[in-house]
Amino acid sequence: NPRHDLSKLDVQQALATLVDTCDASIWAVDCSTLSRAREVAIPGHQGGPKPLRSEDAVRGIPSLAGRDAERVKQANLFIDFTFARLAKTVTAGAAAILESPERSHLWGFHQLKDIRKMHQWKRTTYDACCWGGARKKKQALESNVPEIQALRSNCHHVHSKSDWTPYRGKDGAMIYPSSGEAEYTADLAFAI
């Protein structure tokens, strides 16, 4: 919904006022530009998505152009807003939680280094399948809420090697299973 686009300054200003009144906030940044799934070559598919970020360029690969460059620019506006609000929230003593895949490029942003120095800020990792996810996806939560540590979990069951293999749908378009893991499961939402 364009009215909820957190890359837009007017939406950020409206939300900032609201967040300042909250006792807790949970931030889940859209990871479509932050995902490392783009780094994995797809056998037999030469036109797959290319990386948008790297370890050395978490704010975006300098050679990006067109739609990819615009997507990363928009995402960075939301990410910068997220980190500014997180820092303010934690400094004020309110609860804050940040969620993203464990290997997301989000964790490499410089703003997080200062947040990680704040009181009680800790990292919790879990496998999504332990909280109702269809696949074993390594996820992370960082928070100043000690109870979040209870969500730590590691998968101990068997998964198919093809769980993450992209395939062609009936219309011929590529389907990437990683996109199906973007939503919180009810199990995880209730646990948080």
Disulfide bonds with the S-S distance in Angstrom:
none
